[in-house]
Amino acid sequence: MIKLSFAMAMVAASAVSPVFGQEIPKVMAIGSSAPEFSLKGTDGKTHTLSSYADSKILCLIFTSNHCPDSVGAATRMEKIHQDYKDKGVAIVAVNSNNPEALTPDELGYSPYGDSFEEMAPFAAEYGWTFPYLYDGEAQSLATACGAQSTPHVFVFDADRKLRYTGRMDDGQRNKGEVDQSLLRDTLDAMLAGEEVKTPVTRSFGCSTKWLFKKANVAKDQENWEKKEVTVADLDEALAKKLRENGSKNVRLINFWSTTCGPCVAEFPDLVDTGRRFQNRPAEFISVSLDPADKREAVSKFLKSRHAAIPGPTAESLKEAGLSSNNFHWTGGNPDALAEAIDPEWTGALPHTVLISQDGKILWRHNGPIDVVEVRRQVLKGLE
C-alpha cells in the first residue's frame, strides 16, 4: 500500500506545482494501490484505510455539498450503499474541497457550502448511512487519487488495487434514477470475479476546489469590496412594484434597521446569499425602515457590509426599472409599505419574504433567519 502522510502529500503536490496544485494531480492508474489515509468523518470518528479491511470492495466517491452534480447523485449514492452493503462493498464519500477555495457564485445550487461543519446536515438531508469523510484541509487523499471533480469514483478490489475510476453514472444533475449505472456495472462484475469492461471513464462535475484556488477567491472578494454600494428612496408606488415583480427573477426582500440587533447580525448572510445566486434567476433586495432623516447611517451601514449589486443582477434590476438593490423607506407611515408588499407582516423586524416572478409570496419569515433555510427556500422557488 502507498503510505501518504500529510508531509508526503505536500511533497507530492509540490511535484506538480510550486503552489499546491497549480497543475491538477493526474488520475491514478488502473492497478495502483489504494493510498493510506486518516480522515475525520461526520460520525466523529477517524477513518483509515484499515477501517475497511473486512470489505471485499472499497469504493471512494469524491463528492461535495455544493455541486449540482453531487446533489443530483446524493440519493443514488445511498441507494447503491443499501443495495451492496451486505455483499461486502464499502461505500465511502469524501469531501476534498477546501471551502475557502469557492467563490460565492459557485454556491448557487445547494443551501450548503463545503465546510466540515456543513457535511453532517447535508448527509442527513439525503439520508446517508455510509461514512462521509473530510479531506479539505490537506487534500492528501484527493491528491494521491487524482480526484478531478465531484463526484469522482475510485473502486478498489480486495487487494486494494484500483479497478475502476470515473463517473458514477450518466445522471449528472438529475436527482432521479438512471437507466445505467457505471458504478453498479463495475461492482457487479467485480463481485462475479469478472473484468471491468470499461475501467476508466471521464468524471463529469464541478472541479475539485484545490487550495491554490484560494487566491482566486481572495481576488474575487477584493473586487467585490471595490464595487459601488447604492441606496434609493422607496415610496408606496415603488413598493407595489417590488411586490408585483414581473421580472425573470424570484425576489428575496429583507426589511431591516440599523438599530435592530438581529437585523445587523444576519445582514452579511443575506448579502452573501445574493452573491451566491447571482448567476441564477434570483435577486436580493434590502429595505431599511430607519427614519427618513437617517440616510447617512443607512448608507454607511450598507457600505460597511459591501451590499453591492452582483454583476449579473445589475442587468436584471435595470430591466425591471430598479435603480438599486437597497432601498430606504421614505414614504411616511410604514403601514403603506406593509400593505404594498406583505399585508401579513406585523411590523416587527427583521422580516423576510420571497416573491415569485409573478408577484406571489412563496415564503415569509419574521425574526432572525436561518440562512440555510433561506437558501433552501430560494432553491425551491427556482424549481
N, C-alpha and C positions, 0 to 999 in steps of 0.2 A: 504494500500500500504506500501511497505517497503521503509523507508526513508534511503538512503545510502549516507551520505556526504563523503567528502574526508577523514576526520578523521576516520569515521566509516569504510571506505573501507580499510584503513591501519590496523585497528584493525582486520577486517575480514581476511585480508591477513596474519597477524601475527599469527592468529589462526591455519593456515595450514603450516606455515613455519616461521622461525626466519628471513629469508631474502626474503620477499615478493614473495612467491610462489615457493619455492624450491619444494614443493609438489603442483601439479596443483589443483586449485579450482575445486570442483565437479560440474557437471552439475545440475542446479536447477531442482527440481522435478516437474512433471506434477501437475498442480493445484496451484503452487506457484504464488504469486502476482508479478506483474512487478515491478522492482526496480525503485525508483525515480532516475532521472539523470539530469544533467545540463552540456551540452556539446556544444562546438563551432562547427559550420558547415562550409562547404566551401562557403556557401552563405553569410557569415559574421554575421549570427545571432546565438544567443544562443538558443539551443533546450532543452526542458524539457519534462517530461512525459506528462504534461498537454497540451503541444503544440498539442498533437494528441487526445485530449479529444473527439473530434467530430467523430473520426473514429470508425467504428464497430469492426475493427480488426487492431491490431498493429503487424507488422512483422519486427523484428530486424534481420538484416543479418550482422553478424560479418565477415568482409572481409578485403582485403588489396590491396595495389598497386602492390606488387612484386610477389605474389604467383601464379604459373601457373594455379592452380585450380580456384583461384579468377578471373584471367584474362579470363579463359575459360568461367566462369559463368557470366561475366560482361554484355554481350549483352542480355542474357536471363533474367537477373535481370530487365533491363529496359523494356523488353517485358512484363514481369509479372506486372510491375508497370502500364504500359499503359492499360493492359487488365483488371485490377482490381481497378484502382484509382476511377472510377465512381461507384463502388459497395461498397464504404465505407472502403476500405483496404488501410492502410498507410504502404508503404514500406520504411524502413529507414535503410541505410547502416551505419555501424560503424567500423571504423578502430581503433582497440585497440592495435595494435602492437607498441612497442617502437622502433623507428628507430635505436637507439643505441644498440639494442639487436640483431642486424642482422650482421653476418659476411659477407664480400664481396661475398664469393662463394655461398651465398643463394640468390643472386640478379641477377642470370643469365637468367631469363625468362621474364623480363619486363624492359623497359627503366627507370622505376621509382623505387624509394625506398619508405619507408613508413612514411616519414615525413609529417607533416600537409601541408607544402608548396607544396608537390608533389601530394596531393589529388585532388585539383581542376583540374589540367591538365589531370590527369588520368580519372576523371569523365567526363570531356569534350570530351576526345578521344572516350569514349564509349557512348556518348550522354545521359548521366544520367540526368534525370529531377526530381529525387527524392532526399531527403536530404542525405548528406554524412557527418557524424559526427566523431570527433576526440576524442578518449578515451585513447590515447597512453601515456599521461603523468602520470596520476594516475591509469589508468586501473580499475577504480572503477566499471564501468558497466560490463566489462568482468569478473571481479572477482565475482560480485553478480550473474551473469547468469551462470558462469562456462563455458565461451566460450572456446572451446578446440582447434579449428582450423579455417582456413579460406578457404571457407566460412562455417559458422555455423549459422543455422537458429533457431530463437525463435519466436513463434506465440502466441499472447495473444488475448483473446476474449474481448467482450465489457466490461466485468467486470475486465479486465486486469489480468485474470488468464491464466497461461500457458497451452496451449492445444497441442502444438507440439514443439518438439526440435529435431534437427538432420540436415541431409543434404538437400540441395535444390532439387537435382535430382541426377541421376547417370551419368551425363555428364562428370564429372571430368575435364580434361584439354581440352575437345572438345569445340570448340567455336561455334558450330552449334546448331541446335535444338536437342531435345531429345525425345525419344518415350514416356517416362513417367516422370512426374514431381511430386515428393512427396509434394512439396510446393503447387502446383496447386490443387492436390487432397485434401490437408488439407483445403485450402481456400474455395474450392467448398463445402466441407462437412460442414464447419462452417457457411457459408452463407446460406446453406439449413437447418440449425438447426440440423444437424446430428452429431453423434460422429465421431471423427477422428479415422479411422480404425487402423492406426499404429502411435501412438502418439510419439514414441521415436525411432529414428534411429541413427546410428553412423554418425558422421560428418567426412568425409574424406577430407584431405587437409593439407596444411602447418600448423604446430603447432603455436599457439599464441606465439608471441615473448614477453614473460614476462620480467619485469625489471631485475629479477635476472640473466637473460642470458647476461646482460652487462659484467659480469665477464668473460664469455666465449669469448666475443668479444675482451676484453682487453688482454686476454691471446693470442688470435689469432694474434692480432696486435704486441704484444711483440715478438712472434715467427717470424713474418714476418720481423720485423726490424733487426732480427739477421741473416737473410739469406744473403748469398753472392751475391754481385752485380758484374756482369762482363760486359766487353765490348770487342768486337773483331773488327779487321780490315775488311773493306768492299771494295772490288775492283769490277771491271766491271763483271767479271765472276760470282762472288758470288751474285751480284745484280741481274743478269739474273736468277739465281737460286731462289732468293727470289720471283721474279715475276712469274716464272714458277710454283712455289708452288709444286703441286704434292703430298702434304700431305693430311691428313684426315681433316685438319682444314681450315676454312676461315682465312685469314691473314690480320690484320689491321696494316698498316705501316704508321708511322708518321716521317716526315722529320723536323728537328729542329736544333737549335743552342743555345748555352749558351748566346749569345749576342742578341738574339731575344726575346724581352719582352713578346709578346703573346705566344711564344713557352714555355717559362719558366712558365707563368701563367697557361697554360692549361695542362701541363705535369702531375701533380698529378691526374687529372681526367682520363687521359689515362692509367696511371698505375693502378688506381682503376678499370677501365674498363677491363683491362687484368685479374685482380683478380676476378672480377665478373663472367667472362666467363670461368674460369679455368677448370670447370667440364663439359664444353660443347666443341664441336669441333671448337674452336676459339682461336686465339693467337694474342698478341700484340708485334710488333717489332718496335723498335725505331732506327732511323738513324740520327746521328749527322753530320751536314755539317760544323762543326768547322774546321779550318785549321789542317792539319795532325800533326803539332807540338804542338797542344793544347790538347793532350790526357789526360794529368793530370787534366785539367779543366773539360773535358768531364766526366772523371771517377768520379771526386769529385762531380759534379752535380748529376750524376746518383745515387751515393751512398746516397747523401743527400735526394733524393726523393724515396729512397728504391725501385729502379726499378729492383727488383729481378725477378727470374723466378718462377712462381707458380708451385707447385709440379707436378700436372698432365701435365702441359705444358712442363715441362722439358723432359719428356719421348717422347712427340711428336716432339720436336725440335731435340732431339737426333736421332730419326728415320729419320728425314729429313736431317740429316747431318749438323745441325747448332750448333755451339759451344756456342752461346749466344742468348739472346733476344735483346741485344743492340749492335749496330754497329756504327763504326766511318768511314766515307768515307775517304779513303786514296788512291783512285785511280786516283788522279790528277784532270783534268778538269771535273767538275760535270755534263757537258753535257752527258757524258757517263752514269752516274747514271740515269739521266732523261730518256734517250733513252732506258735504260735497264728495268726500272720499269714503268714509266708513261711519254710517249712522249708528252702528253698534258700539263705537268707541266711546268710553265713558269720560275721556279726557285725561286719564291717568297716563303718566309717562314712565318708561318708553312704551311705544305702541308700534307694532309692525304688521303690515298687510302685504299679501302677494296678489297681484291683479293680473288676470289673463289678458290676452291681446284684445279681446272684445269687451273688456271692462268688468268682468265678473271677479268677485273676491274669491280666490282659491283657498286662502289660508289667512288667518289673523292670529295675533298673539299679543296679549297685554302683559307687560312686565319684562324682566330681563330674558334675553333669548338664550336658547341652547343653539350654538352656531351650527352644530352638526345637523340638528333638526331643521334649521333654516335652509341649509344646503339641500337636505333631502326633499324639502317641500318645493324648492326651485326645480330640482330634477324631476319631480312628479309633474310640475307644471309644464315641463318641456317634453313630456312623453306624448 
